[in-house]
């Protein structure tokens, strides 16, 4: 049996282009022990006179937040990868923004092997340059802590996705 300590994953844009450069993709290896998934549910609580506890009415699935770290190292430099990571939180366009481009975030498909595939947006991206070339100052070792929040793609896709990731076996 082969050990799979580092598993392949990817972040791939599902929109036409990002800042005029075409589809944006970042492939990476990750350690599943450093992955976290946070889920919630939203309820309305109704209260009336004489009740001991409120009645709960299910409203919707709350935000699903996925947190993980990307690690990149190369003695030749990782400047290209750093610039690619910086694009994760940019709007769809950087010039002549219309109202729609300002409020519609760039969506990504996050593929994490057996953990699942998710559609969402990058909420935060904390980049740390840990090591750089001593003469050119080009980064050679970086980490990026990513918070990915799942968003709706369509009602039927959302329901299909929830069934797939919560089914037994």
Long-range contacts (C-beta under 8 A, 24 or more apart in sequence): 5-31, 6-30, 6-31, 7-31, 7-32, 7-112, 7-113, 7-114, 8-113, 9-110, 9-111, 9-112, 9-113, 10-109, 10-110, 10-111, 11-88, 11-108, 11-109, 11-110, 11-122, 11-148, 12-108, 12-109, 12-111, 13-106, 13-107, 13-108, 13-109, 14-107, 14-108, 14-109, 14-119, 14-153, 15-92, 15-106, 15-107, 17-92, 18-87, 18-90, 18-92, 18-106, 19-87, 19-90, 19-92, 19-93, 19-94, 20-93, 20-94, 21-87, 24-84, 24-87, 24-88, 24-106, 24-108, 26-70, 26-81, 26-84, 26-85, 26-88, 28-70, 28-71, 28-72, 29-71, 30-68, 30-69, 30-70, 30-112, 32-115, 34-68, 34-69, 35-66, 35-67, 35-68, 35-112, 35-115, 36-66, 36-67, 36-68, 37-64, 37-65, 37-66, 37-67, 38-63, 38-64, 38-65, 38-66, 38-67, 39-64, 39-65, 40-64, 61-162, 63-149, 63-150, 64-118, 64-120, 64-149, 64-150, 65-123, 65-147, 65-148, 65-149, 65-150, 66-110, 66-112, 66-118, 66-120, 66-146, 66-147, 66-148, 66-149, 66-150, 67-145, 67-146, 67-147, 67-148, 68-112, 68-145, 68-146, 68-148, 69-143, 69-144, 69-145, 69-146, 70-143, 70-144, 70-146, 71-142, 71-143, 72-141, 72-142, 72-143, 72-144, 73-131, 73-140, 73-141, 73-142, 74-140, 75-140, 76-140, 77-133, 77-136, 77-138, 77-139, 77-140, 78-139, 78-140, 78-141, 78-142, 79-138, 79-139, 81-142, 82-127, 82-129, 82-139, 82-142, 85-125, 85-127, 85-142, 85-144, 86-125, 86-127, 88-122, 88-125, 88-146, 89-122, 89-124, 89-125, 105-151, 107-151, 107-153, 108-148, 110-148, 116-164, 116-165, 118-148, 118-150, 118-161, 119-150, 119-151, 119-153, 119-157, 119-161, 120-148, 120-149, 120-150, 120-151, 121-148, 121-149, 121-151, 122-146, 122-147, 122-148, 123-147, 123-148, 123-149
